Amino acid sequence: MATICKHPKVRIVSRHEDCEFVECLECGDVFDSEEFRDMEIEENAESEPSTEDA
């Protein structure tokens, strides 16, 4: 069974004008740094408990 990498360690592999690509040092995936930031935001939103009052 494959586990999902949360990309704990990344390094910049390419910069082109306003775009930056990073590589995960754990699994080797390469992706846009904006995509990486989006993943972090989604992960934080899922892990925060709901504070809605009933």
mmCIF entry with sequence, helices, sheets and N, C-alpha, C, O atoms, coordinates in Angstrom:
data_MODEL
# 
_entry.id   MODEL 
# 
_entity.id                         1 
_entity.type                       polymer 
_entity.pdbx_number_of_molecules   1 
# 
_entity_poly.entity_id                      1 
_entity_poly.type                           'polypeptide(L)' 
_entity_poly.nstd_linkage                   no 
_entity_poly.nstd_monomer                   no 
_entity_poly.pdbx_seq_one_letter_code       MATICKHPKVRIVSRHEDCEFVECLECGDVFDSEEFRDMEIEENAESEPSTEDA 
_entity_poly.pdbx_seq_one_letter_code_can   MATICKHPKVRIVSRHEDCEFVECLECGDVFDSEEFRDMEIEENAESEPSTEDA 
_entity_poly.pdbx_strand_id                 A 
# 
loop_
_entity_poly_seq.entity_id 
_entity_poly_seq.num 
_entity_poly_seq.mon_id 
_entity_poly_seq.hetero 
1 1  MET n 
1 2  ALA n 
1 3  THR n 
1 4  ILE n 
1 5  CYS n 
1 6  LYS n 
1 7  HIS n 
1 8  PRO n 
1 9  LYS n 
1 10 VAL n 
1 11 ARG n 
1 12 ILE n 
1 13 VAL n 
1 14 SER n 
1 15 ARG n 
1 16 HIS n 
1 17 GLU n 
1 18 ASP n 
1 19 CYS n 
1 20 GLU n 
1 21 PHE n 
1 22 VAL n 
1 23 GLU n 
1 24 CYS n 
1 25 LEU n 
1 26 GLU n 
1 27 CYS n 
1 28 GLY n 
1 29 ASP n 
1 30 VAL n 
1 31 PHE n 
1 32 ASP n 
1 33 SER n 
1 34 GLU n 
1 35 GLU n 
1 36 PHE n 
1 37 ARG n 
1 38 ASP n 
1 39 MET n 
1 40 GLU n 
1 41 ILE n 
1 42 GLU n 
1 43 GLU n 
1 44 ASN n 
1 45 ALA n 
1 46 GLU n 
1 47 SER n 
1 48 GLU n 
1 49 PRO n 
1 50 SER n 
1 51 THR n 
1 52 GLU n 
1 53 ASP n 
1 54 ALA n 
# 
_struct_asym.id          A 
_struct_asym.entity_id   1 
# 
_struct_conf.conf_type_id            HELX_P 
_struct_conf.id                      HELX_P1 
_struct_conf.pdbx_PDB_helix_id       AA1 
_struct_conf.beg_label_comp_id       SER 
_struct_conf.beg_label_asym_id       A 
_struct_conf.beg_label_seq_id        33 
_struct_conf.pdbx_beg_PDB_ins_code   ? 
_struct_conf.end_label_comp_id       SER 
_struct_conf.end_label_asym_id       A 
_struct_conf.end_label_seq_id        47 
_struct_conf.pdbx_end_PDB_ins_code   ? 
_struct_conf.beg_auth_comp_id        SER 
_struct_conf.beg_auth_asym_id        A 
_struct_conf.beg_auth_seq_id         33 
_struct_conf.end_auth_comp_id        SER 
_struct_conf.end_auth_asym_id        A 
_struct_conf.end_auth_seq_id         47 
_struct_conf.pdbx_PDB_helix_class    1 
_struct_conf.details                 ? 
_struct_conf.pdbx_PDB_helix_length   15 
# 
_struct_conf_type.id          HELX_P 
_struct_conf_type.criteria    ? 
_struct_conf_type.reference   ? 
# 
_struct_sheet.id               AA1 
_struct_sheet.type             ? 
_struct_sheet.number_strands   3 
_struct_sheet.details          ? 
# 
loop_
_struct_sheet_order.sheet_id 
_struct_sheet_order.range_id_1 
_struct_sheet_order.range_id_2 
_struct_sheet_order.offset 
_struct_sheet_order.sense 
AA1 1 2 ? anti-parallel 
AA1 2 3 ? anti-parallel 
# 
loop_
_struct_sheet_range.sheet_id 
_struct_sheet_range.id 
_struct_sheet_range.beg_label_comp_id 
_struct_sheet_range.beg_label_asym_id 
_struct_sheet_range.beg_label_seq_id 
_struct_sheet_range.pdbx_beg_PDB_ins_code 
_struct_sheet_range.end_label_comp_id 
_struct_sheet_range.end_label_asym_id 
_struct_sheet_range.end_label_seq_id 
_struct_sheet_range.pdbx_end_PDB_ins_code 
_struct_sheet_range.beg_auth_comp_id 
_struct_sheet_range.beg_auth_asym_id 
_struct_sheet_range.beg_auth_seq_id 
_struct_sheet_range.end_auth_comp_id 
_struct_sheet_range.end_auth_asym_id 
_struct_sheet_range.end_auth_seq_id 
AA1 1 VAL A 10 ? HIS A 16 ? VAL A 10 HIS A 16 
AA1 2 CYS A 19 ? CYS A 24 ? CYS A 19 CYS A 24 
AA1 3 VAL A 30 ? ASP A 32 ? VAL A 30 ASP A 32 
# 
loop_
_atom_site.group_PDB 
_atom_site.id 
_atom_site.type_symbol 
_atom_site.label_atom_id 
_atom_site.label_alt_id 
_atom_site.label_comp_id 
_atom_site.label_asym_id 
_atom_site.label_entity_id 
_atom_site.label_seq_id 
_atom_site.pdbx_PDB_ins_code 
_atom_site.Cartn_x 
_atom_site.Cartn_y 
_atom_site.Cartn_z 
_atom_site.occupancy 
_atom_site.B_iso_or_equiv 
_atom_site.pdbx_formal_charge 
_atom_site.auth_seq_id 
_atom_site.auth_comp_id 
_atom_site.auth_asym_id 
_atom_site.auth_atom_id 
_atom_site.pdbx_PDB_model_num 
ATOM 1   N N  . MET A 1 1  ? 0.845   -1.172 0.000   1.00 0.00 ? 1  MET A N  1 
ATOM 2   C CA . MET A 1 1  ? 0.000   0.000  0.000   1.00 0.00 ? 1  MET A CA 1 
ATOM 3   C C  . MET A 1 1  ? 0.899   1.247  0.000   1.00 0.00 ? 1  MET A C  1 
ATOM 4   O O  . MET A 1 1  ? 1.829   1.336  0.801   1.00 0.00 ? 1  MET A O  1 
ATOM 5   N N  . ALA A 1 2  ? 0.630   2.194  -0.882  1.00 0.00 ? 2  ALA A N  1 
ATOM 6   C CA . ALA A 1 2  ? 1.433   3.404  -1.000  1.00 0.00 ? 2  ALA A CA 1 
ATOM 7   C C  . ALA A 1 2  ? 1.003   4.425  0.047   1.00 0.00 ? 2  ALA A C  1 
ATOM 8   O O  . ALA A 1 2  ? -0.186  4.601  0.313   1.00 0.00 ? 2  ALA A O  1 
ATOM 9   N N  . THR A 1 3  ? 1.988   5.091  0.632   1.00 0.00 ? 3  THR A N  1 
ATOM 10  C CA . THR A 1 3  ? 1.680   6.149  1.577   1.00 0.00 ? 3  THR A CA 1 
ATOM 11  C C  . THR A 1 3  ? 1.812   7.502  0.875   1.00 0.00 ? 3  THR A C  1 
ATOM 12  O O  . THR A 1 3  ? 2.585   7.647  -0.072  1.00 0.00 ? 3  THR A O  1 
ATOM 13  N N  . ILE A 1 4  ? 1.062   8.470  1.344   1.00 0.00 ? 4  ILE A N  1 
ATOM 14  C CA . ILE A 1 4  ? 1.090   9.798  0.751   1.00 0.00 ? 4  ILE A CA 1 
ATOM 15  C C  . ILE A 1 4  ? 2.190   10.614 1.414   1.00 0.00 ? 4  ILE A C  1 
ATOM 16  O O  . ILE A 1 4  ? 2.229   10.752 2.636   1.00 0.00 ? 4  ILE A O  1 
ATOM 17  N N  . CYS A 1 5  ? 3.079   11.152 0.593   1.00 0.00 ? 5  CYS A N  1 
ATOM 18  C CA . CYS A 1 5  ? 4.167   11.979 1.107   1.00 0.00 ? 5  CYS A CA 1 
ATOM 19  C C  . CYS A 1 5  ? 3.646   13.386 1.347   1.00 0.00 ? 5  CYS A C  1 
ATOM 20  O O  . CYS A 1 5  ? 2.971   13.958 0.491   1.00 0.00 ? 5  CYS A O  1 
ATOM 21  N N  . LYS A 1 6  ? 3.957   13.943 2.507   1.00 0.00 ? 6  LYS A N  1 
ATOM 22  C CA . LYS A 1 6  ? 3.528   15.311 2.826   1.00 0.00 ? 6  LYS A CA 1 
ATOM 23  C C  . LYS A 1 6  ? 4.618   16.322 2.490   1.00 0.00 ? 6  LYS A C  1 
ATOM 24  O O  . LYS A 1 6  ? 4.505   17.499 2.835   1.00 0.00 ? 6  LYS A O  1 
ATOM 25  N N  . HIS A 1 7  ? 5.665   15.869 1.823   1.00 0.00 ? 7  HIS A N  1 
ATOM 26  C CA . HIS A 1 7  ? 6.763   16.714 1.357   1.00 0.00 ? 7  HIS A CA 1 
ATOM 27  C C  . HIS A 1 7  ? 7.355   17.570 2.487   1.00 0.00 ? 7  HIS A C  1 
ATOM 28  O O  . HIS A 1 7  ? 7.312   18.798 2.426   1.00 0.00 ? 7  HIS A O  1 
ATOM 29  N N  . PRO A 1 8  ? 7.908   16.916 3.513   1.00 0.00 ? 8  PRO A N  1 
ATOM 30  C CA . PRO A 1 8  ? 8.445   17.668 4.648   1.00 0.00 ? 8  PRO A CA 1 
ATOM 31  C C  . PRO A 1 8  ? 9.711   18.461 4.322   1.00 0.00 ? 8  PRO A C  1 
ATOM 32  O O  . PRO A 1 8  ? 9.997   19.470 4.967   1.00 0.00 ? 8  PRO A O  1 
ATOM 33  N N  . LYS A 1 9  ? 10.468  18.007 3.325   1.00 0.00 ? 9  LYS A N  1 
ATOM 34  C CA . LYS A 1 9  ? 11.699  18.692 2.949   1.00 0.00 ? 9  LYS A CA 1 
ATOM 35  C C  . LYS A 1 9  ? 11.694  18.909 1.441   1.00 0.00 ? 9  LYS A C  1 
ATOM 36  O O  . LYS A 1 9  ? 11.581  17.953 0.673   1.00 0.00 ? 9  LYS A O  1 
ATOM 37  N N  . VAL A 1 10 ? 11.816  20.159 1.018   1.00 0.00 ? 10 VAL A N  1 
ATOM 38  C CA . VAL A 1 10 ? 11.866  20.457 -0.403  1.00 0.00 ? 10 VAL A CA 1 
ATOM 39  C C  . VAL A 1 10 ? 13.060  21.361 -0.703  1.00 0.00 ? 10 VAL A C  1 
ATOM 40  O O  . VAL A 1 10 ? 13.591  22.034 0.180   1.00 0.00 ? 10 VAL A O  1 
ATOM 41  N N  . ARG A 1 11 ? 13.466  21.358 -1.976  1.00 0.00 ? 11 ARG A N  1 
ATOM 42  C CA . ARG A 1 11 ? 14.526  22.265 -2.412  1.00 0.00 ? 11 ARG A CA 1 
ATOM 43  C C  . ARG A 1 11 ? 14.116  22.868 -3.745  1.00 0.00 ? 11 ARG A C  1 
ATOM 44  O O  . ARG A 1 11 ? 13.410  22.234 -4.529  1.00 0.00 ? 11 ARG A O  1 
ATOM 45  N N  . ILE A 1 12 ? 14.554  24.075 -3.996  1.00 0.00 ? 12 ILE A N  1 
ATOM 46  C CA . ILE A 1 12 ? 14.252  24.752 -5.251  1.00 0.00 ? 12 ILE A CA 1 
ATOM 47  C C  . ILE A 1 12 ? 15.125  24.144 -6.337  1.00 0.00 ? 12 ILE A C  1 
ATOM 48  O O  . ILE A 1 12 ? 16.341  24.036 -6.179  1.00 0.00 ? 12 ILE A O  1 
ATOM 49  N N  . VAL A 1 13 ? 14.495  23.745 -7.450  1.00 0.00 ? 13 VAL A N  1 
ATOM 50  C CA . VAL A 1 13 ? 15.254  23.165 -8.549  1.00 0.00 ? 13 VAL A CA 1 
ATOM 51  C C  . VAL A 1 13 ? 15.254  24.051 -9.790  1.00 0.00 ? 13 VAL A C  1 
ATOM 52  O O  . VAL A 1 13 ? 16.111  23.888 -10.659 1.00 0.00 ? 13 VAL A O  1 
ATOM 53  N N  . SER A 1 14 ? 14.314  24.982 -9.889  1.00 0.00 ? 14 SER A N  1 
ATOM 54  C CA . SER A 1 14 ? 14.258  25.849 -11.061 1.00 0.00 ? 14 SER A CA 1 
ATOM 55  C C  . SER A 1 14 ? 13.481  27.118 -10.752 1.00 0.00 ? 14 SER A C  1 
ATOM 56  O O  . SER A 1 14 ? 12.493  27.103 -10.018 1.00 0.00 ? 14 SER A O  1 
ATOM 57  N N  . ARG A 1 15 ? 13.959  28.230 -11.338 1.00 0.00 ? 15 ARG A N  1 
ATOM 58  C CA . ARG A 1 15 ? 13.249  29.504 -11.260 1.00 0.00 ? 15 ARG A CA 1 
ATOM 59  C C  . ARG A 1 15 ? 13.162  30.053 -12.665 1.00 0.00 ? 15 ARG A C  1 
ATOM 60  O O  . ARG A 1 15 ? 14.153  30.084 -13.395 1.00 0.00 ? 15 ARG A O  1 
ATOM 61  N N  . HIS A 1 16 ? 11.976  30.486 -13.039 1.00 0.00 ? 16 HIS A N  1 
ATOM 62  C CA . HIS A 1 16 ? 11.776  31.084 -14.359 1.00 0.00 ? 16 HIS A CA 1 
ATOM 63  C C  . HIS A 1 16 ? 10.788  32.219 -14.225 1.00 0.00 ? 16 HIS A C  1 
ATOM 64  O O  . HIS A 1 16 ? 9.603   31.991 -13.978 1.00 0.00 ? 16 HIS A O  1 
ATOM 65  N N  . GLU A 1 17 ? 11.271  33.457 -14.388 1.00 0.00 ? 17 GLU A N  1 
ATOM 66  C CA . GLU A 1 17 ? 10.474  34.664 -14.228 1.00 0.00 ? 17 GLU A CA 1 
ATOM 67  C C  . GLU A 1 17 ? 9.732   34.636 -12.894 1.00 0.00 ? 17 GLU A C  1 
ATOM 68  O O  . GLU A 1 17 ? 10.373  34.734 -11.848 1.00 0.00 ? 17 GLU A O  1 
ATOM 69  N N  . ASP A 1 18 ? 8.406   34.508 -12.894 1.00 0.00 ? 18 ASP A N  1 
ATOM 70  C CA . ASP A 1 18 ? 7.651   34.532 -11.644 1.00 0.00 ? 18 ASP A CA 1 
ATOM 71  C C  . ASP A 1 18 ? 7.250   33.136 -11.173 1.00 0.00 ? 18 ASP A C  1 
ATOM 72  O O  . ASP A 1 18 ? 6.382   33.007 -10.310 1.00 0.00 ? 18 ASP A O  1 
ATOM 73  N N  . CYS A 1 19 ? 7.856   32.108 -11.715 1.00 0.00 ? 19 CYS A N  1 
ATOM 74  C CA . CYS A 1 19 ? 7.506   30.724 -11.379 1.00 0.00 ? 19 CYS A CA 1 
ATOM 75  C C  . CYS A 1 19 ? 8.720   30.028 -10.760 1.00 0.00 ? 19 CYS A C  1 
ATOM 76  O O  . CYS A 1 19 ? 9.852   30.203 -11.211 1.00 0.00 ? 19 CYS A O  1 
ATOM 77  N N  . GLU A 1 20 ? 8.460   29.245 -9.730  1.00 0.00 ? 20 GLU A N  1 
ATOM 78  C CA . GLU A 1 20 ? 9.521   28.533 -9.027  1.00 0.00 ? 20 GLU A CA 1 
ATOM 79  C C  . GLU A 1 20 ? 9.100   27.078 -8.850  1.00 0.00 ? 20 GLU A C  1 
ATOM 80  O O  . GLU A 1 20 ? 7.968   26.803 -8.452  1.00 0.00 ? 20 GLU A O  1 
ATOM 81  N N  . PHE A 1 21 ? 10.001  26.150 -9.143  1.00 0.00 ? 21 PHE A N  1 
ATOM 82  C CA . PHE A 1 21 ? 9.700   24.735 -8.988  1.00 0.00 ? 21 PHE A CA 1 
ATOM 83  C C  . PHE A 1 21 ? 10.545  24.144 -7.877  1.00 0.00 ? 21 PHE A C  1 
ATOM 84  O O  . PHE A 1 21 ? 11.730  24.451 -7.747  1.00 0.00 ? 21 PHE A O  1 
ATOM 85  N N  . VAL A 1 22 ? 9.918   23.289 -7.075  1.00 0.00 ? 22 VAL A N  1 
ATOM 86  C CA . VAL A 1 22 ? 10.611  22.652 -5.968  1.00 0.00 ? 22 VAL A CA 1 
ATOM 87  C C  . VAL A 1 22 ? 10.528  21.134 -6.108  1.00 0.00 ? 22 VAL A C  1 
ATOM 88  O O  . VAL A 1 22 ? 9.616   20.598 -6.739  1.00 0.00 ? 22 VAL A O  1 
ATOM 89  N N  . GLU A 1 23 ? 11.500  20.461 -5.507  1.00 0.00 ? 23 GLU A N  1 
ATOM 90  C CA . GLU A 1 23 ? 11.547  18.995 -5.509  1.00 0.00 ? 23 GLU A CA 1 
ATOM 91  C C  . GLU A 1 23 ? 11.489  18.502 -4.074  1.00 0.00 ? 23 GLU A C  1 
ATOM 92  O O  . GLU A 1 23 ? 12.192  19.018 -3.205  1.00 0.00 ? 23 GLU A O  1 
ATOM 93  N N  . CYS A 1 24 ? 10.654  17.507 -3.826  1.00 0.00 ? 24 CYS A N  1 
ATOM 94  C CA . CYS A 1 24 ? 10.593  16.890 -2.507  1.00 0.00 ? 24 CYS A CA 1 
ATOM 95  C C  . CYS A 1 24 ? 11.819  15.993 -2.338  1.00 0.00 ? 24 CYS A C  1 
ATOM 96  O O  . CYS A 1 24 ? 12.092  15.145 -3.187  1.00 0.00 ? 24 CYS A O  1 
ATOM 97  N N  . LEU A 1 25 ? 12.548  16.179 -1.254  1.00 0.00 ? 25 LEU A N  1 
ATOM 98  C CA . LEU A 1 25 ? 13.733  15.364 -1.002  1.00 0.00 ? 25 LEU A CA 1 
ATOM 99  C C  . LEU A 1 25 ? 13.385  13.973 -0.495  1.00 0.00 ? 25 LEU A C  1 
ATOM 100 O O  . LEU A 1 25 ? 14.248  13.096 -0.456  1.00 0.00 ? 25 LEU A O  1 
ATOM 101 N N  . GLU A 1 26 ? 12.130  13.759 -0.106  1.00 0.00 ? 26 GLU A N  1 
ATOM 102 C CA . GLU A 1 26 ? 11.686  12.455 0.383   1.00 0.00 ? 26 GLU A CA 1 
ATOM 103 C C  . GLU A 1 26 ? 11.233  11.544 -0.761  1.00 0.00 ? 26 GLU A C  1 
ATOM 104 O O  . GLU A 1 26 ? 11.680  10.402 -0.868  1.00 0.00 ? 26 GLU A O  1 
ATOM 105 N N  . CYS A 1 27 ? 10.332  12.065 -1.623  1.00 0.00 ? 27 CYS A N  1 
ATOM 106 C CA . CYS A 1 27 ? 9.745   11.206 -2.662  1.00 0.00 ? 27 CYS A CA 1 
ATOM 107 C C  . CYS A 1 27 ? 10.208  11.546 -4.076  1.00 0.00 ? 27 CYS A C  1 
ATOM 108 O O  . CYS A 1 27 ? 10.010  10.750 -4.994  1.00 0.00 ? 27 CYS A O  1 
ATOM 109 N N  . GLY A 1 28 ? 10.826  12.724 -4.269  1.00 0.00 ? 28 GLY A N  1 
ATOM 110 C CA . GLY A 1 28 ? 11.339  13.097 -5.578  1.00 0.00 ? 28 GLY A CA 1 
ATOM 111 C C  . GLY A 1 28 ? 10.358  13.822 -6.479  1.00 0.00 ? 28 GLY A C  1 
ATOM 112 O O  . GLY A 1 28 ? 10.715  14.175 -7.603  1.00 0.00 ? 28 GLY A O  1 
ATOM 113 N N  . ASP A 1 29 ? 9.122   14.059 -6.022  1.00 0.00 ? 29 ASP A N  1 
ATOM 114 C CA . ASP A 1 29 ? 8.149   14.795 -6.828  1.00 0.00 ? 29 ASP A CA 1 
ATOM 115 C C  . ASP A 1 29 ? 8.640   16.223 -7.063  1.00 0.00 ? 29 ASP A C  1 
ATOM 116 O O  . ASP A 1 29 ? 9.229   16.848 -6.181  1.00 0.00 ? 29 ASP A O  1 
ATOM 117 N N  . VAL A 1 30 ? 8.384   16.722 -8.274  1.00 0.00 ? 30 VAL A N  1 
ATOM 118 C CA . VAL A 1 30 ? 8.706   18.100 -8.607  1.00 0.00 ? 30 VAL A CA 1 
ATOM 119 C C  . VAL A 1 30 ? 7.400   18.817 -8.907  1.00 0.00 ? 30 VAL A C  1 
ATOM 120 O O  . VAL A 1 30 ? 6.569   18.302 -9.656  1.00 0.00 ? 30 VAL A O  1 
ATOM 121 N N  . PHE A 1 31 ? 7.207   20.005 -8.329  1.00 0.00 ? 31 PHE A N  1 
ATOM 122 C CA . PHE A 1 31 ? 5.967   20.727 -8.529  1.00 0.00 ? 31 PHE A CA 1 
ATOM 123 C C  . PHE A 1 31 ? 6.193   22.211 -8.332  1.00 0.00 ? 31 PHE A C  1 
ATOM 124 O O  . PHE A 1 31 ? 7.220   22.633 -7.799  1.00 0.00 ? 31 PHE A O  1 
ATOM 125 N N  . ASP A 1 32 ? 5.228   22.994 -8.766  1.00 0.00 ? 32 ASP A N  1 
ATOM 126 C CA . ASP A 1 32 ? 5.251   24.446 -8.637  1.00 0.00 ? 32 ASP A CA 1 
ATOM 127 C C  . ASP A 1 32 ? 5.201   24.815 -7.157  1.00 0.00 ? 32 ASP A C  1 
ATOM 128 O O  . ASP A 1 32 ? 4.444   24.207 -6.399  1.00 0.00 ? 32 ASP A O  1 
ATOM 129 N N  . SER A 1 33 ? 5.979   25.781 -6.739  1.00 0.00 ? 33 SER A N  1 
ATOM 130 C CA . SER A 1 33 ? 6.000   26.169 -5.329  1.00 0.00 ? 33 SER A CA 1 
ATOM 131 C C  . SER A 1 33 ? 4.651   26.705 -4.865  1.00 0.00 ? 33 SER A C  1 
ATOM 132 O O  . SER A 1 33 ? 4.310   26.574 -3.689  1.00 0.00 ? 33 SER A O  1 
ATOM 133 N N  . GLU A 1 34 ? 3.878   27.306 -5.766  1.00 0.00 ? 34 GLU A N  1 
ATOM 134 C CA . GLU A 1 34 ? 2.529   27.758 -5.406  1.00 0.00 ? 34 GLU A CA 1 
ATOM 135 C C  . GLU A 1 34 ? 1.652   26.563 -5.042  1.00 0.00 ? 34 GLU A C  1 
ATOM 136 O O  . GLU A 1 34 ? 0.837   26.646 -4.124  1.00 0.00 ? 34 GLU A O  1 
ATOM 137 N N  . GLU A 1 35 ? 1.817   25.457 -5.757  1.00 0.00 ? 35 GLU A N  1 
ATOM 138 C CA . GLU A 1 35 ? 1.069   24.233 -5.468  1.00 0.00 ? 35 GLU A CA 1 
ATOM 139 C C  . GLU A 1 35 ? 1.451   23.716 -4.080  1.00 0.00 ? 35 GLU A C  1 
ATOM 140 O O  . GLU A 1 35 ? 0.596   23.239 -3.334  1.00 0.00 ? 35 GLU A O  1 
ATOM 141 N N  . PHE A 1 36 ? 2.735   23.813 -3.738  1.00 0.00 ? 36 PHE A N  1 
ATOM 142 C CA . PHE A 1 36 ? 3.215   23.385 -2.420  1.00 0.00 ? 36 PHE A CA 1 
ATOM 143 C C  . PHE A 1 36 ? 2.579   24.228 -1.317  1.00 0.00 ? 36 PHE A C  1 
ATOM 144 O O  . PHE A 1 36 ? 2.165   23.692 -0.289  1.00 0.00 ? 36 PHE A O  1 
ATOM 145 N N  . ARG A 1 37 ? 2.499   25.536 -1.522  1.00 0.00 ? 37 ARG A N  1 
ATOM 146 C CA . ARG A 1 37 ? 1.862   26.412 -0.524  1.00 0.00 ? 37 ARG A CA 1 
ATOM 147 C C  . ARG A 1 37 ? 0.391   26.071 -0.365  1.00 0.00 ? 37 ARG A C  1 
ATOM 148 O O  . ARG A 1 37 ? -0.135  26.078 0.748   1.00 0.00 ? 37 ARG A O  1 
ATOM 149 N N  . ASP A 1 38 ? -0.280  25.770 -1.481  1.00 0.00 ? 38 ASP A N  1 
ATOM 150 C CA . ASP A 1 38 ? -1.695  25.380 -1.429  1.00 0.00 ? 38 ASP A CA 1 
ATOM 151 C C  . ASP A 1 38 ? -1.874  24.095 -0.625  1.00 0.00 ? 38 ASP A C  1 
ATOM 152 O O  . ASP A 1 38 ? -2.831  23.971 0.139   1.00 0.00 ? 38 ASP A O  1 
ATOM 153 N N  . MET A 1 39 ? -0.958  23.136 -0.792  1.00 0.00 ? 39 MET A N  1 
ATOM 154 C CA . MET A 1 39 ? -1.032  21.883 -0.043  1.00 0.00 ? 39 MET A CA 1 
ATOM 155 C C  . MET A 1 39 ? -0.891  22.151 1.448   1.00 0.00 ? 39 MET A C  1 
ATOM 156 O O  . MET A 1 39 ? -1.606  21.554 2.252   1.00 0.00 ? 39 MET A O  1 
ATOM 157 N N  . GLU A 1 40 ? 0.030   23.050 1.832   1.00 0.00 ? 40 GLU A N  1 
ATOM 158 C CA . GLU A 1 40 ? 0.216   23.380 3.241   1.00 0.00 ? 40 GLU A CA 1 
ATOM 159 C C  . GLU A 1 40 ? -1.032  24.023 3.828   1.00 0.00 ? 40 GLU A C  1 
ATOM 160 O O  . GLU A 1 40 ? -1.427  23.697 4.947   1.00 0.00 ? 40 GLU A O  1 
ATOM 161 N N  . ILE A 1 41 ? -1.659  24.933 3.085   1.00 0.00 ? 41 ILE A N  1 
ATOM 162 C CA . ILE A 1 41 ? -2.871  25.604 3.555   1.00 0.00 ? 41 ILE A CA 1 
ATOM 163 C C  . ILE A 1 41 ? -3.993  24.599 3.755   1.00 0.00 ? 41 ILE A C  1 
ATOM 164 O O  . ILE A 1 41 ? -4.690  24.638 4.769   1.00 0.00 ? 41 ILE A O  1 
ATOM 165 N N  . GLU A 1 42 ? -4.172  23.689 2.784   1.00 0.00 ? 42 GLU A N  1 
ATOM 166 C CA . GLU A 1 42 ? -5.226  22.678 2.891   1.00 0.00 ? 42 GLU A CA 1 
ATOM 167 C C  . GLU A 1 42 ? -4.978  21.758 4.072   1.00 0.00 ? 42 GLU A C  1 
ATOM 168 O O  . GLU A 1 42 ? -5.913  21.411 4.794   1.00 0.00 ? 42 GLU A O  1 
ATOM 169 N N  . GLU A 1 43 ? -3.725  21.358 4.279   1.00 0.00 ? 43 GLU A N  1 
ATOM 170 C CA . GLU A 1 43 ? -3.385  20.464 5.391   1.00 0.00 ? 43 GLU A CA 1 
ATOM 171 C C  . GLU A 1 43 ? -3.668  21.137 6.725   1.00 0.00 ? 43 GLU A C  1 
ATOM 172 O O  . GLU A 1 43 ? -4.203  20.504 7.636   1.00 0.00 ? 43 GLU A O  1 
ATOM 173 N N  . ASN A 1 44 ? -3.315  22.415 6.853   1.00 0.00 ? 44 ASN A N  1 
ATOM 174 C CA . ASN A 1 44 ? -3.558  23.144 8.098   1.00 0.00 ? 44 ASN A CA 1 
ATOM 175 C C  . ASN A 1 44 ? -5.053  23.318 8.341   1.00 0.00 ? 44 ASN A C  1 
ATOM 176 O O  . ASN A 1 44 ? -5.498  23.237 9.486   1.00 0.00 ? 44 ASN A O  1 
ATOM 177 N N  . ALA A 1 45 ? -5.826  23.552 7.310   1.00 0.00 ? 45 ALA A N  1 
ATOM 178 C CA . ALA A 1 45 ? -7.268  23.725 7.448   1.00 0.00 ? 45 ALA A CA 1 
ATOM 179 C C  . ALA A 1 45 ? -7.927  22.423 7.904   1.00 0.00 ? 45 ALA A C  1 
ATOM 180 O O  . ALA A 1 45 ? -8.869  22.448 8.696   1.00 0.00 ? 45 ALA A O  1 
ATOM 181 N N  . GLU A 1 46 ? -7.440  21.300 7.410   1.00 0.00 ? 46 GLU A N  1 
ATOM 182 C CA . GLU A 1 46 ? -8.005  20.001 7.793   1.00 0.00 ? 46 GLU A CA 1 
ATOM 183 C C  . GLU A 1 46 ? -7.650  19.629 9.226   1.00 0.00 ? 46 GLU A C  1 
ATOM 184 O O  . GLU A 1 46 ? -8.440  18.976 9.907   1.00 0.00 ? 46 GLU A O  1 
ATOM 185 N N  . SER A 1 47 ? -6.467  20.037 9.694   1.00 0.00 ? 47 SER A N  1 
ATOM 186 C CA . SER A 1 47 ? -6.012  19.634 11.030  1.00 0.00 ? 47 SER A CA 1 
ATOM 187 C C  . SER A 1 47 ? -6.547  20.528 12.142  1.00 0.00 ? 47 SER A C  1 
ATOM 188 O O  . SER A 1 47 ? -6.520  20.135 13.308  1.00 0.00 ? 47 SER A O  1 
ATOM 189 N N  . GLU A 1 48 ? -7.035  21.730 11.805  1.00 0.00 ? 48 GLU A N  1 
ATOM 190 C CA . GLU A 1 48 ? -7.576  22.626 12.827  1.00 0.00 ? 48 GLU A CA 1 
ATOM 191 C C  . GLU A 1 48 ? -8.973  22.193 13.227  1.00 0.00 ? 48 GLU A C  1 
ATOM 192 O O  . GLU A 1 48 ? -9.814  21.937 12.365  1.00 0.00 ? 48 GLU A O  1 
ATOM 193 N N  . PRO A 1 49 ? -9.232  22.107 14.530  1.00 0.00 ? 49 PRO A N  1 
ATOM 194 C CA . PRO A 1 49 ? -10.592 21.733 14.965  1.00 0.00 ? 49 PRO A CA 1 
ATOM 195 C C  . PRO A 1 49 ? -11.590 22.838 14.653  1.00 0.00 ? 49 PRO A C  1 
ATOM 196 O O  . PRO A 1 49 ? -11.243 24.019 14.629  1.00 0.00 ? 49 PRO A O  1 
ATOM 197 N N  . SER A 1 50 ? -12.807 22.444 14.421  1.00 0.00 ? 50 SER A N  1 
ATOM 198 C CA . SER A 1 50 ? -13.853 23.401 14.113  1.00 0.00 ? 50 SER A CA 1 
ATOM 199 C C  . SER A 1 50 ? -14.199 24.198 15.365  1.00 0.00 ? 50 SER A C  1 
ATOM 200 O O  . SER A 1 50 ? -14.319 23.633 16.452  1.00 0.00 ? 50 SER A O  1 
ATOM 201 N N  . THR A 1 51 ? -14.363 25.531 15.209  1.00 0.00 ? 51 THR A N  1 
ATOM 202 C CA . THR A 1 51 ? -14.657 26.384 16.357  1.00 0.00 ? 51 THR A CA 1 
ATOM 203 C C  . THR A 1 51 ? -16.075 26.956 16.274  1.00 0.00 ? 51 THR A C  1 
ATOM 204 O O  . THR A 1 51 ? -16.374 27.976 16.894  1.00 0.00 ? 51 THR A O  1 
ATOM 205 N N  . GLU A 1 52 ? -16.942 26.296 15.506  1.00 0.00 ? 52 GLU A N  1 
ATOM 206 C CA . GLU A 1 52 ? -18.304 26.785 15.340  1.00 0.00 ? 52 GLU A CA 1 
ATOM 207 C C  . GLU A 1 52 ? -19.087 26.546 16.621  1.00 0.00 ? 52 GLU A C  1 
ATOM 208 O O  . GLU A 1 52 ? -18.982 25.481 17.230  1.00 0.00 ? 52 GLU A O  1 
ATOM 209 N N  . ASP A 1 53 ? -19.875 27.539 17.031  1.00 0.00 ? 53 ASP A N  1 
ATOM 210 C CA . ASP A 1 53 ? -20.748 27.404 18.199  1.00 0.00 ? 53 ASP A CA 1 
ATOM 211 C C  . ASP A 1 53 ? -22.120 26.945 17.743  1.00 0.00 ? 53 ASP A C  1 
ATOM 212 O O  . ASP A 1 53 ? -22.599 27.370 16.692  1.00 0.00 ? 53 ASP A O  1 
ATOM 213 N N  . ALA A 1 54 ? -22.752 26.090 18.514  1.00 0.00 ? 54 ALA A N  1 
ATOM 214 C CA . ALA A 1 54 ? -24.057 25.551 18.127  1.00 0.00 ? 54 ALA A CA 1 
ATOM 215 C C  . ALA A 1 54 ? -25.189 26.436 18.553  1.00 0.00 ? 54 ALA A C  1 
ATOM 216 O O  . ALA A 1 54 ? -26.350 26.117 18.300  1.00 0.00 ? 54 ALA A O  1 
# 
